[in-house]
Amino acid sequence: MKFFYERSESATEVNIVIKPHSLYIMLAMLLVWLVNDVVLQSAPMAQVLMPVFIVFMVLRFFSIIKVHREILVALKQGKAKTSGSKFSLKNPLTYTIQK
């Protein structure tokens, strides 16, 4: 899924860029839920927020699991290089896997 990661392939390598947008969305949803729970104490709002948060986490998990398996296999074989940061928008986490 293009929102969570980008995968590009050439004749010699595979580049996988893990985008940080979903991480920031999950942190924002968690922050909104905590503010609601501590400050507002609104039960109806929490009943909407938590299922949305859980569905988003499950969607992200199942969208990215195949790519993570590919990365783990390449890391175990010593064919993968990493660069960037999981939290950076300008320099996102990038895996380069040699074929």
C-alpha positions as CSV (number, residue, x, y, z in Angstrom):
1,M,0.0,0.0,0.0
2,K,1.5,3.3,-1.1
3,F,0.5,5.2,2.1
4,F,2.6,2.9,4.4
5,Y,5.6,2.1,2.2
6,E,7.0,2.4,-1.3
7,R,8.7,-0.5,-3.0
8,S,10.8,-0.1,-6.1
9,E,12.7,-2.7,-7.9
10,S,15.6,-2.6,-10.4
11,A,17.7,-5.3,-12.0
12,T,20.2,-5.3,-9.1
13,E,18.4,-4.2,-6.0
14,V,15.1,-3.6,-4.2
15,N,14.5,-0.3,-2.4
16,I,11.8,-0.2,0.3
17,V,11.0,3.1,1.9
18,I,8.9,2.9,5.1
19,K,6.9,6.2,5.4
20,P,6.6,7.8,8.8
21,H,3.1,9.2,8.2
22,S,1.2,6.3,9.7
23,L,3.4,6.4,12.8
24,Y,2.6,10.1,13.3
25,I,-1.1,9.4,12.8
26,M,-1.1,6.6,15.4
27,L,0.7,8.8,17.9
28,A,-1.8,11.7,17.2
29,M,-4.7,9.3,17.7
30,L,-3.2,8.1,20.9
31,L,-2.6,11.6,22.1
32,V,-6.2,12.6,21.3
33,W,-7.5,9.6,23.2
34,L,-5.3,10.3,26.2
35,V,-6.4,14.0,26.3
36,N,-10.0,12.9,26.0
37,D,-9.6,10.4,28.8
38,V,-7.7,12.7,31.2
39,V,-9.2,16.1,30.5
40,L,-12.5,15.8,28.8
41,Q,-13.6,12.4,30.2
42,S,-16.1,11.9,27.3
43,A,-17.1,8.3,27.1
44,P,-18.9,8.6,23.7
45,M,-15.8,10.1,22.1
46,A,-13.6,7.3,23.5
47,Q,-16.1,4.8,22.1
48,V,-15.5,6.2,18.6
49,L,-11.7,6.8,19.0
50,M,-10.5,3.5,20.2
51,P,-12.2,1.3,17.5
52,V,-10.8,3.7,14.8
53,F,-7.4,3.5,16.4
54,I,-7.5,-0.3,16.5
55,V,-8.8,-0.7,12.9
56,F,-6.0,1.7,11.7
57,M,-3.3,-0.4,13.6
58,V,-4.7,-3.7,12.1
59,L,-4.8,-2.2,8.6
60,R,-1.2,-1.0,8.9
61,F,0.0,-4.3,10.3
62,F,-1.6,-6.4,7.5
63,S,-0.5,-3.9,4.8
64,I,3.2,-4.0,5.8
65,I,3.7,-7.5,7.0
66,K,4.8,-9.0,3.6
67,V,7.4,-6.3,3.2
68,H,8.7,-6.8,6.7
69,R,9.1,-10.5,6.1
70,E,11.1,-9.7,3.0
71,I,13.3,-7.3,4.9
72,L,13.9,-9.8,7.8
73,V,15.0,-12.5,5.4
74,A,17.4,-10.1,3.6
75,L,18.8,-8.9,6.9
76,K,19.5,-12.5,8.1
77,Q,21.2,-13.2,4.8
78,G,23.3,-10.0,5.0
79,K,21.9,-8.6,1.8
80,A,20.1,-5.5,3.2
81,K,21.4,-2.1,4.0
82,T,19.5,0.5,6.0
83,S,19.5,4.3,5.9
84,G,17.4,7.1,7.3
85,S,15.3,7.4,10.3
86,K,11.9,6.0,11.2
87,F,10.7,9.4,12.4
88,S,12.1,11.6,9.6
89,L,9.9,13.0,6.9
90,K,12.9,14.2,4.8
91,N,15.0,11.1,5.2
92,P,12.6,8.2,5.9
93,L,13.8,4.7,6.8
94,T,15.0,3.0,3.6
95,Y,16.1,-0.6,3.1
96,T,18.2,-1.5,0.1
97,I,18.2,-5.2,-0.7
98,Q,20.8,-6.6,-3.1
99,K,19.5,-9.3,-5.4
